[in-house]
Amino acid sequence: MSNTPSESTETALVTGASRGIGRAIAMALAASNRFVYLNYHSNHKIAQQTLDQIKEQGGDGALLPFDVTDKNAAEDAVKKIISERKTLEILVNNAGIRDDMLMVWMKEENWQQVLNTNLTGFFNVTRLVVKKMLPKRYGRIINISSTSGQLGQPGQVNYSASKAGLIGATKALAKEIAKRNITVNAVAPGFIETEMVEGLPLEQIAQSIPAGRLGQPQEVADAVLFLCSQKASYITGQVLGINGGIC
């Protein structure tokens, strides 16, 4: 008998889900009949608006506020999911921050805060979720990396290092758990129209992208949705660039 669940019964956790790419992913998963836990750190109002929109469109989910850098809070959150839903099939590690500056001016706290959120946050949550997926012999883990982690970006030594580290972790973890029917993949967005690119010279950037435009959060969400599906069961340890051809 197959351990693969019906997609309509799956439970998903999306970290950093209140806005931008995380919001689009959470809404796409909910629209595909998954129950989605929306993690956020502090902006309850925006997170609630996202959940309200999910429910207005016929989906279902719940808010799950916690700081991914806090391992105890992450443990409590995963326990809550298992207590309420008994299982967790999908994890999307999207929570991330930027703190851009040239490395010569970078202080230890500028480095550490970005690494803690973008990379240690992945460890804190994923380690716990994998322990729940292994006995079920099924799971989908998608990590949101970045073109900066593939190419490097001046002024983003800390961010590029964290996203490159996430790619390495994706590939290693995929090999550890592939035999348990758990896939681990990464998507690496380029310039996507979210708050993360506010203040950048967008017209100039668009000219440097072969597609001639910035991407939309929904385009990232669509790729994540595919990697969460049964159609992607033989895809693991991969990095999918969503960047308009820039990389």
C-alpha positions in Angstrom: 0.0 0.0 0.0 1.4 3.4 -0.9 2.3 5.9 1.8 1.7 8.8 -0.6 -1.2 11.0 0.6 -3.8 12.6 -1.5 -2.8 16.1 -2.1 -6.1 17.4 -0.9 -5.3 16.0 2.6 -1.8 17.4 2.9 -0.6 19.8 5.6 2.0 22.5 4.7 4.1 24.9 6.7 5.4 28.0 4.9 7.9 30.1 6.9 7.9 33.9 6.2 4.4 33.5 4.7 2.8 36.8 5.4 3.9 38.7 2.3 5.9 38.6 -0.9 7.0 35.2 -2.2 6.0 33.4 1.0 2.5 34.8 0.7 2.1 33.7 -2.9 3.3 30.2 -2.0 1.0 29.9 0.9 -2.0 31.0 -1.2 -1.1 28.7 -4.1 -0.8 25.7 -1.7 -4.1 26.6 -0.1 -5.8 26.9 -3.5 -4.6 23.4 -4.2 -6.6 22.2 -1.2 -3.7 21.9 1.3 -4.1 23.1 4.8 -1.5 25.7 5.2 0.2 27.0 8.4 1.4 30.6 7.8 4.5 31.4 9.8 5.5 35.0 10.5 7.7 36.7 13.0 6.0 40.0 14.0 3.6 41.5 11.5 0.3 39.9 12.6 -1.9 42.3 10.7 -0.4 41.4 7.3 -0.4 37.7 8.2 -4.1 37.8 9.2 -4.9 39.6 5.9 -3.2 36.8 4.0 -5.1 34.1 5.9 -8.4 36.0 5.4 -7.8 36.1 1.7 -7.0 32.3 1.6 -10.3 31.6 3.4 -12.3 34.0 1.1 -11.0 32.0 -1.8 -12.1 28.7 -0.3 -8.8 27.6 1.2 -8.0 26.8 4.8 -5.1 27.4 7.1 -3.9 28.9 10.4 -1.4 31.4 11.7 1.7 30.2 13.4 3.8 33.1 14.7 7.4 32.2 15.8 11.0 33.3 15.2 12.8 30.7 13.1 16.1 31.6 14.8 14.6 30.4 18.1 15.0 26.7 18.2 12.7 26.3 21.2 9.9 28.3 19.5 10.4 26.2 16.3 10.1 23.0 18.3 6.9 24.2 19.9 5.5 25.2 16.5 6.1 21.8 15.0 4.6 20.1 18.0 1.5 22.2 17.6 1.1 21.3 14.0 1.5 17.6 14.8 -0.9 17.9 17.7 -3.6 19.6 15.6 -3.1 17.8 12.2 -1.2 14.6 13.1 1.1 15.0 10.1 3.1 17.4 8.0 3.8 16.6 4.4 5.1 19.9 3.0 7.7 22.4 4.4 8.7 25.5 2.5 11.6 27.4 4.1 11.0 30.9 2.9 11.8 33.1 5.9 14.8 35.3 5.1 16.2 38.8 5.5 18.7 41.1 3.8 21.2 43.5 5.4 23.1 44.8 2.4 26.5 46.6 2.7 30.0 46.1 1.4 31.9 43.6 3.5 34.6 46.1 4.5 31.9 48.0 6.4 30.1 44.9 7.7 30.0 44.2 11.4 29.6 40.9 13.0 26.0 41.5 13.9 25.2 42.3 10.2 26.7 39.0 9.2 25.3 36.9 12.0 21.7 38.1 11.9 21.4 37.2 8.2 23.0 33.8 8.6 20.9 33.1 11.7 17.6 33.8 9.9 18.4 32.5 6.4 20.4 29.4 7.2 20.2 28.5 10.9 16.4 29.1 10.7 16.3 26.4 8.0 18.2 24.0 10.3 16.0 24.8 13.3 12.7 24.0 11.5 13.8 21.4 9.0 15.5 19.1 11.5 12.3 18.8 13.4 10.1 18.3 10.4 12.3 15.6 8.9 12.0 13.6 12.1 8.2 13.6 11.6 8.4 12.8 7.8 10.8 9.9 8.1 8.4 7.4 9.8 5.6 8.3 7.3 8.1 7.7 4.4 6.8 10.8 2.6 7.5 14.5 2.4 8.3 17.5 0.3 10.8 20.1 1.4 11.4 23.2 -0.7 14.0 25.8 0.2 13.9 29.3 -1.1 17.4 30.3 -2.1 18.4 33.1 -4.5 20.3 33.9 -7.6 22.6 35.7 -5.2 23.5 32.3 -3.7 24.4 31.0 -7.2 26.3 34.0 -8.6 27.2 36.2 -5.7 26.2 39.8 -5.5 28.3 42.8 -4.4 27.0 44.3 -1.2 25.5 41.0 -0.3 28.3 38.9 1.0 26.2 37.8 4.0 23.1 37.2 2.0 24.9 35.4 -0.8 26.7 33.2 1.7 23.5 32.2 3.5 21.7 31.4 0.2 24.6 29.4 -1.1 24.7 27.5 2.1 21.1 26.7 1.7 21.8 25.2 -1.7 24.5 23.0 -0.2 22.2 21.9 2.6 19.5 21.1 0.1 21.7 18.8 -1.9 23.2 17.0 1.1 19.8 16.5 2.9 18.2 15.2 -0.4 20.8 12.4 -0.5 20.3 11.6 3.2 16.5 11.0 2.9 15.7 10.2 -0.7 15.1 6.5 0.1 12.3 7.5 2.4 10.3 9.1 -0.5 11.1 12.6 0.9 12.3 15.1 -1.7 14.4 18.2 -1.0 14.7 20.9 -3.6 15.5 24.6 -3.8 14.2 27.4 -6.0 16.5 30.3 -6.6 14.5 33.4 -7.5 16.2 36.3 -9.3 14.7 39.8 -9.2 11.1 39.4 -8.1 8.7 42.3 -7.6 8.4 42.2 -3.8 9.4 44.5 -0.9 12.9 42.9 -1.1 13.7 45.0 -4.2 12.3 48.3 -3.1 14.7 51.1 -3.5 16.7 49.4 -6.2 17.0 50.8 -9.8 14.4 48.5 -11.2 14.4 49.8 -14.8 18.1 49.5 -15.0 17.9 46.0 -13.5 15.2 44.9 -16.0 17.5 45.8 -18.9 20.1 43.4 -17.6 17.6 40.5 -17.5 17.3 38.5 -20.7 13.5 38.3 -20.3 13.5 42.1 -20.0 11.4 42.2 -16.8 11.3 41.3 -13.2 9.5 38.2 -12.1 6.2 37.9 -10.2 5.8 36.1 -6.8 3.2 33.9 -8.4 5.8 32.6 -10.9 7.9 31.4 -7.9 4.8 29.9 -6.3 3.9 28.0 -9.4 7.3 26.3 -9.4 7.1 25.5 -5.7 3.6 24.0 -6.3 5.0 21.7 -8.9 7.8 20.5 -6.7 5.3 19.7 -4.0 3.2 17.6 -6.3 3.3 13.9 -7.1 4.6 14.8 -10.5 7.9 15.8 -9.0 8.5 12.6 -7.1 11.7 11.8 -9.0 13.1 15.3 -8.6 15.3 15.8 -5.5 18.5 17.7 -4.7 17.9 20.2 -7.5 18.0 24.0 -7.7 15.5 25.6 -10.0 16.4 29.1 -11.1 13.5 31.5 -11.6 15.3 34.5 -12.9 14.3 35.4 -16.5 17.6 33.9 -17.8 20.0 36.1 -15.8 21.7 32.9 -14.5 
